């Protein structure tokens, strides 16, 4: 079982930055590929970024490429999402997710077995 807790959300002006963190309670964090997804009001949950178990492979949604960076610290059981040049359309609840042990990273939400409760990010114009 993997428990995930996100933090770092908040209110920021357009052009600003935020760093989200996701702490995982699991014995072997390095066995789990991780992802960030987001969901805005009346919209479906969408992929943001994913990182492989070792951290060597990352994939981003086109909408955030060049602005967001996903990283992980396997010694701290934590995955991060650094968000720069934020735009009002980035406003959403951001969710951290973990794949089952041993599976590769993925852009598909249904392939993730574990989810956090989310953290709100609001970008004002």
C-alpha positions as CSV (number, residue, x, y, z in Angstrom):
1,X,0.0,0.0,0.0
2,X,1.2,3.5,-0.8
3,X,-0.1,6.6,0.9
4,X,0.5,10.0,-0.8
5,X,0.2,13.4,0.7
6,X,0.6,16.6,-1.5
7,X,1.6,20.0,-0.2
8,X,2.8,23.3,-1.6
9,X,-0.4,24.5,-3.3
10,X,-1.7,28.0,-2.9
11,X,-2.6,31.3,-4.6
12,X,-0.1,32.9,-6.9
13,X,-0.2,35.7,-9.5
14,X,0.3,34.9,-13.1
15,X,4.0,34.6,-14.0
16,X,4.8,33.4,-10.5
17,X,6.1,30.0,-9.3
18,X,5.1,27.3,-6.9
19,X,6.7,24.0,-5.9
20,X,4.5,21.1,-5.1
21,X,5.7,18.2,-3.0
22,X,4.3,14.7,-2.6
23,X,5.5,12.6,0.3
24,X,5.0,8.8,0.0
25,X,4.6,6.4,2.8
26,X,6.0,3.2,1.3
27,X,8.9,0.9,2.1
28,X,10.4,1.0,-1.4
29,X,9.6,4.3,-3.0
30,X,12.1,3.8,-5.8
31,X,10.0,0.9,-7.1
32,X,7.2,3.2,-8.1
33,X,7.0,5.5,-11.1
34,X,5.2,8.7,-10.2
35,X,3.0,11.2,-11.9
36,X,1.3,14.5,-11.4
37,X,-2.2,15.1,-12.7
38,X,-4.6,18.0,-12.4
39,X,-8.3,18.7,-12.5
40,X,-10.0,22.1,-13.1
41,X,-13.6,22.7,-12.3
42,X,-16.0,21.0,-14.7
43,X,-13.0,19.5,-16.6
44,X,-11.7,16.0,-16.7
45,X,-8.5,15.0,-14.8
46,X,-5.5,15.6,-17.1
47,X,-2.0,14.4,-17.2
48,X,0.7,16.9,-16.2
49,X,4.0,15.1,-15.8
50,X,5.5,11.7,-15.0
51,X,8.9,10.4,-13.8
52,X,10.4,7.0,-13.9
53,X,11.5,5.0,-10.9
54,X,15.1,6.1,-11.1
55,X,14.2,9.7,-12.1
56,X,16.0,9.3,-15.4
57,X,13.0,9.6,-17.6
58,X,10.4,12.4,-17.5
59,X,7.5,13.2,-19.7
60,X,5.4,16.3,-19.8
61,X,2.1,17.5,-21.2
62,X,2.6,19.9,-24.0
63,X,0.7,22.6,-22.0
64,X,3.4,22.6,-19.3
65,X,6.5,21.7,-21.2
66,X,9.3,24.2,-20.6
67,X,7.5,25.7,-17.5
68,X,7.1,22.7,-15.1
69,X,9.8,20.3,-13.9
70,X,9.1,17.0,-12.2
71,X,11.8,15.5,-10.0
72,X,12.2,13.0,-7.2
73,X,14.3,12.2,-4.2
74,X,14.2,8.5,-3.5
75,X,16.1,8.9,-0.2
76,X,13.3,11.2,1.0
77,X,10.4,9.3,-0.5
78,X,9.3,12.5,-2.2
79,X,8.4,13.7,-5.7
80,X,8.3,17.4,-6.6
81,X,6.6,19.5,-9.3
82,X,8.3,22.9,-9.8
83,X,5.9,25.2,-11.6
84,X,7.2,28.4,-13.2
85,X,5.6,31.0,-15.4
86,X,2.2,30.1,-14.1
87,X,-0.9,31.0,-16.0
88,X,-4.5,31.3,-15.0
89,X,-5.3,28.2,-17.0
90,X,-3.0,26.2,-14.6
91,X,-5.6,26.7,-11.9
92,X,-6.7,23.3,-10.7
93,X,-6.4,20.7,-8.0
94,X,-3.1,18.9,-8.5
95,X,-2.9,15.2,-7.6
96,X,0.2,13.1,-7.1
97,X,-0.1,9.4,-8.2
98,X,2.0,6.3,-8.0
99,X,2.1,3.3,-10.2
100,X,2.2,-0.2,-8.8
101,X,5.6,-1.6,-7.9
102,X,7.8,-2.2,-10.9
103,X,5.6,-0.7,-13.6
104,X,7.1,2.0,-15.9
105,X,5.9,5.6,-15.8
106,X,2.8,6.5,-17.8
107,X,0.7,9.4,-19.0
108,X,-2.6,7.5,-18.4
109,X,-4.4,8.2,-15.2
110,X,-6.1,4.8,-15.1
111,X,-2.7,3.1,-14.9
112,X,-1.9,4.6,-11.6
113,X,-2.9,2.6,-8.5
114,X,-2.4,5.1,-5.8
115,X,-3.6,8.7,-5.4
116,X,-3.2,11.6,-3.0
117,X,-6.1,13.8,-2.0
118,X,-4.8,16.8,-4.0
119,X,-3.6,20.3,-3.4
120,X,-5.3,23.4,-4.8
121,X,-3.3,25.7,-7.1
122,X,-4.9,29.0,-8.0
123,X,-3.3,31.4,-10.4
124,X,-4.8,34.9,-10.6
125,X,-4.5,37.1,-13.6
